Amino acid sequence: MREAAVVNNLEVYGMDSMMDVIQFLTGQKAFEATTIDTRKEFYEHQYLYDLDFADVRGQENVKRALEVAAAGSHNIILIGPPGSGKSMMAKRLPSILPPLTLAESLE
């Protein structure tokens, strides 16, 4: 519901049941539209990352490849045996990507 409320000029109503929908459409019950301050949400969460690329120790070649890919907006594929750190590195990649603009994040 929050994702739908981000769309401009669209009223979004959250309902818990079909009975709520019927009561809303027949005017028996009033609901308030969900509103989101898109700019506030965007700027509050712009730099919040659970995992940080700076936490990675070793793997210098892979770190360099990810840094180059992030800086140049290039694609990258990580191949290796289980436990070699592919997922760990990929989960930390967003912390080094350039920040998105508001328009890019909505896209």
ZAMI-316193 format. One line per 3 residues: number of its first residue (from 0); their letters; for each residue x negated, y, z negated of C-alpha. Coordinates in steps of 0.2 Angstrom, whole numbers. Each point is the difference from the previous one (the first is absolute). Example, Ala and Ser with C-alpha at 12.3 -4.5 7.8 and 13.67 -1.06 7.14 Angstrom:
2
0> as> -62,-22,-39 ~ -6,17,3
//
This chain:
107
0> mre> 0,0,0 ~ -14,12,-4 ~ -8,-3,17
3> aav> 17,4,9 ~ 1,16,-11 ~ -16,7,8
6> vnn> 9,3,17 ~ 4,18,2 ~ 19,5,1
9> lev> 6,-17,-5 ~ 10,-3,-16 ~ -4,-17,-8
12> ygm> 11,-8,-13 ~ -4,-15,-10 ~ 13,-13,-4
15> dsm> 0,-15,-11 ~ 14,-9,7 ~ 13,0,14
18> mdv> 13,6,-12 ~ -11,16,-2 ~ 0,2,18
21> iqf> 19,-2,2 ~ 3,12,-15 ~ -13,13,8
24> ltg> 8,-1,17 ~ 18,2,-6 ~ -5,14,-11
27> qka> 4,-9,-17 ~ -17,1,-6 ~ -14,14,2
30> fea> -18,-4,2 ~ -15,11,2 ~ -11,-1,14
33> tti> -18,-5,-3 ~ -12,14,3 ~ -19,-1,2
36> dtr> -12,15,-1 ~ -11,-7,14 ~ -14,12,-2
39> kef> -1,-2,-18 ~ 0,-19,1 ~ -13,1,14
42> yeh> -12,11,-9 ~ 2,-10,-17 ~ -5,-16,8
45> qyl> -12,5,13 ~ -16,-5,-9 ~ 7,-14,-11
48> ydl> -9,-16,3 ~ 1,-16,-11 ~ -17,-6,7
51> dfa> -15,11,4 ~ -13,-4,14 ~ -14,7,-12
54> dvr> 3,-16,-11 ~ -7,-11,14 ~ -18,-7,-5
57> gqe> -11,-7,14 ~ 7,-4,17 ~ -10,15,7
60> nvk> 3,-5,18 ~ 18,-2,-2 ~ 2,16,-10
63> ral> -9,10,14 ~ 11,-8,14 ~ 16,4,-10
66> eva> -6,18,-3 ~ -4,2,19 ~ 17,-7,4
69> aag> 9,11,-12 ~ -9,16,6 ~ 3,-3,18
72> shn> 18,-8,-1 ~ -7,-16,7 ~ 8,-17,-2
75> iil> -10,-13,-9 ~ 2,-19,-3 ~ -7,-9,-15
78> igp> -5,-18,2 ~ -8,-11,-12 ~ 2,-15,-12
81> pgs> 13,1,-15 ~ -7,9,-14 ~ -12,11,10
84> gks> 9,16,-4 ~ 10,4,15 ~ 16,3,-9
87> mma> -9,10,-14 ~ -8,11,13 ~ 16,3,10
90> krl> 10,4,-15 ~ -12,14,-5 ~ -1,7,18
93> psi> 14,13,-3 ~ -10,9,-13 ~ -13,5,13
96> lpp> 12,4,14 ~ 3,19,5 ~ 16,6,-9
99> ltl> 16,-1,11 ~ 9,16,4 ~ 18,1,-6
102> aes> 6,-3,18 ~ -11,-15,2 ~ 6,-8,-16
105> le> 18,2,5 ~ -3,-7,17
//
